[in-house]
């Protein structure tokens, strides 16, 4: 088990490079997501880097859309899965949203729906496909 999990907002290029490498490994290499879709909206987003004992381990982001505040691109490297990193990332991102943030949502891969339910999200609408992967839109209760 890791001694220390840290999730921090990333603004420096060195941290953004680590985030991009993590997301590339998880989404493009593991899940065959098209690279151009994986980096879509990067410039409009607030990014976070998760580390385990100082090692880059996970990444995520949020951005404001015309529909509200969208949480996205939650990625944890294989070696760091199962340590609670995803939950810490979601909590950190939610805490970073503006105090008046309304309609908080995300598109969960189907296999992760139960994970997000435990964190206060509920499914909204039918299953759909995005980047060749099945998803459900989920909204924060």
C-alpha positions in Angstrom: 0.0 0.0 0.0 1.2 3.5 -0.8 2.4 5.7 2.1 1.2 9.0 0.5 -1.4 9.9 -2.2 -1.3 13.5 -3.3 -3.6 15.2 -5.9 -2.7 18.7 -6.9 -3.8 21.3 -9.5 -1.2 21.4 -12.3 -0.2 24.6 -14.0 3.5 24.1 -14.7 4.5 22.5 -18.0 6.5 19.7 -16.3 3.4 18.5 -14.5 1.2 19.0 -17.6 3.7 16.8 -19.5 3.3 14.1 -16.8 -0.5 14.3 -17.1 -0.3 14.0 -20.9 1.9 10.9 -20.6 -0.4 9.3 -18.1 -3.5 10.0 -20.2 -1.7 8.8 -23.4 -0.8 5.5 -21.7 -4.3 4.8 -20.3 -6.5 6.1 -23.1 -4.5 5.8 -26.3 -2.3 2.7 -25.6 -4.6 0.7 -23.3 -8.0 1.7 -24.6 -7.3 2.6 -28.2 -8.8 6.0 -28.0 -7.8 8.2 -31.0 -5.0 10.5 -30.0 -6.7 13.6 -31.3 -9.8 13.0 -29.2 -7.8 12.4 -26.1 -6.3 15.9 -26.1 -9.5 17.7 -27.1 -10.3 20.6 -24.9 -7.0 20.5 -23.0 -6.6 24.3 -23.3 -10.1 24.9 -21.8 -9.6 22.6 -18.7 -8.2 22.7 -15.2 -5.8 19.8 -14.8 -4.8 17.7 -11.8 -1.8 15.4 -11.2 -2.0 12.5 -8.7 1.1 11.0 -7.3 1.7 8.0 -5.1 4.8 8.3 -2.9 6.0 11.1 -5.2 5.6 9.0 -8.4 3.2 10.3 -11.2 0.2 7.9 -11.1 -3.0 9.5 -12.2 -4.6 12.5 -14.0 -7.9 14.2 -14.4 -9.5 17.5 -15.2 -12.6 19.7 -15.2 -14.0 22.3 -17.5 -17.0 24.5 -17.8 -19.2 23.7 -20.7 -22.5 25.1 -21.9 -24.2 22.3 -19.9 -22.4 22.9 -16.6 -19.2 21.6 -15.0 -17.8 18.5 -16.6 -15.3 16.2 -14.9 -13.2 14.3 -17.4 -10.2 12.2 -18.3 -9.8 10.3 -15.1 -6.8 8.0 -15.6 -4.8 5.9 -13.3 -1.7 4.0 -14.4 -2.0 0.2 -14.1 0.6 -0.1 -11.3 -1.3 2.3 -9.1 -4.9 1.0 -9.5 -6.7 -0.3 -6.4 -5.2 2.2 -3.9 -8.1 4.7 -3.8 -6.4 7.1 -6.1 -9.6 7.6 -8.3 -11.7 8.5 -5.3 -9.1 11.1 -4.1 -9.0 12.6 -7.6 -12.8 13.0 -7.7 -12.9 14.5 -4.2 -10.1 17.0 -5.1 -11.7 18.0 -8.4 -15.1 18.5 -6.8 -13.6 20.7 -4.0 -11.9 22.8 -6.7 -15.1 23.7 -8.6 -16.5 27.2 -8.0 -18.8 27.5 -5.0 -21.7 28.3 -7.2 -21.1 25.4 -9.6 -24.4 23.9 -10.8 -25.0 20.8 -12.9 -21.8 18.8 -12.3 -21.6 15.9 -14.6 -19.3 13.4 -16.3 -19.3 10.6 -18.9 -18.4 7.4 -17.1 -17.1 4.4 -18.9 -19.7 1.7 -18.3 -17.4 -0.4 -16.1 -16.8 2.6 -13.8 -20.5 3.5 -13.2 -20.6 1.8 -9.7 -17.4 3.7 -8.7 -19.0 7.1 -9.5 -22.3 6.1 -7.8 -20.3 5.6 -4.6 -19.1 9.2 -5.0 -22.6 10.7 -5.3 -23.3 10.5 -9.1 -26.3 8.9 -10.8 -26.9 7.8 -14.3 -28.7 10.2 -16.6 -29.9 8.8 -19.9 -29.1 5.7 -22.0 -25.7 4.1 -22.6 -23.8 5.6 -25.5 -20.5 5.2 -27.3 -17.7 7.7 -27.2 -14.3 7.1 -28.8 -15.4 3.5 -29.4 -16.0 2.9 -25.6 -19.4 2.5 -23.9 -20.4 5.3 -21.5 -23.2 6.6 -19.3 -23.7 10.3 -18.6 -23.7 10.7 -14.8 -24.9 13.8 -12.8 -23.8 14.8 -9.3 -26.8 14.4 -6.9 
